[in-house]
Amino acid sequence: MDGDAAGRARAWHHARHAAVCDVARPWAHGTVVRATRYPSYYDFNLVRVEDDPAMSVDALIAFADDALAGLPHRRLDFDRIDAAEPLRRDFEARGWRTMSVVMMRHETPPPPGPDVAVEEVPYDAVHDLRVAWHREDFPDLDPSGYHAEAREVALRRGAQVLAVRRHGVPVGFAQLEHDGTAAEITEVFVHREHRGGGLGTAITRAAIRAAGPMHDLWIGADDEDRAKKLYARLGFRPVWTTMEFTQLP
């Protein structure tokens, strides 16, 4: 992988934390970040592990328990996949969810595709889709606090929302955030009843166009899921792989 691009992807990711979190406390192997205004938004309340900590799973969990005291969840994000992968099985055995996340950079224009109507819409126009997405990923969690917090963060960051409709109702959307000469497509979702027809591709293609000429355009994906292949077909290249360990309430 391109070391320069990987470094920029990492810097972009850390800058998102800096923009939202009001607590950033260094520790021996990284940074503890917390957004006290948004306690239900796990992406901004976590222990960032920035090197190989050479710690046991039990020791890492104990540190997270202390660092994230008062929150209902626990989260450790490893910047280095090689440091995280050997710990994965032990975290999963303790009931933690794990996900390998690949950051991809847009480098080549997407190939021609069918003309699908995609429009910019207000944030709240796709609320029902956000609820459906959360229910798919976290069926046993109460999402009420999270949705309100995610909305406030997105509006603070000037997020653009692009949607495709069927019979006047949004059935898929993408969310785009700009910061200086870089941008990220932070969310892409299509309702399960409308998958397989190319809408995810069309929405992502529209988000690429909406981003405009950027030095870096990023998108993140589950490294073990098929979305990564879709993004690759649209001109994104993997540059940096991380891992998230999450203990749900």
Phi, psi and omega in degrees: 000152181291114183297320180295315179294321178298319178296321178290323177297317178296317179297320178299314180299315179294325180294327175298318176299313183298328182286334187250324187278139177259358175234127174218097187249116178297146169225180191301333186234022179157225185215136170267121179243138178218142173245095189295339177283342186230064187293341181269359182262094189299328183298344182240017176220092190197168171260118178268124180254110192258355176220193174272109187284345183051043179242152176287163176299318179299319180292321178294319178296319179297320178294317179297322178301320180285315185293328184249024180304139181095347177261150182282345182245172170229144182210131172236126177248121180264124176288337183246115181295328181292333177279332184274321189304318180296342182266350191300311184298320180292321176297315180296324178296336178268007176091010179276148172274140179233145177211128173272124186245127178252128172269132184238143181250136180282124186230338180226147181299144177291151177291163177301149180214175180297151180277104179245132181288117176235132185230151173283136184226162174297155181308314187287349182294337182248024181302317182298326177291322177297320178297317180297319180296313180299321180296325177295315186278325185226069187296339184257005182256143173284118186269359192301312180295319182298313185299319179295319181290317179297323178298314182296318179297314182298317180292322176300324184268007176066035184296141172262141178239129179243135185224154171244140184246154168229122183055038176083356184251130177299131179239356177196155181205161170229150177238137186232133177236133177254149170205104181066234183265014180230162178208162176221135167277101190275339182213138170219125182212138173233134179302141187304330181286351183238016180277158177090000181250011178089007182290322178300319177297315182296319181292318179295319178300318179295323178294323176299315178297318182294331180296328181075190181286106181243149172295319177224129170239120186252156167211141179253150181210153169298122185294346183247018182240163187287342180301328180302321180290323177300313182295324178297321179295336181266007173105009178269143180237134178297134178231340186203130181239133182234180175218139177250132172245122184230131170253115182283157178300000000 
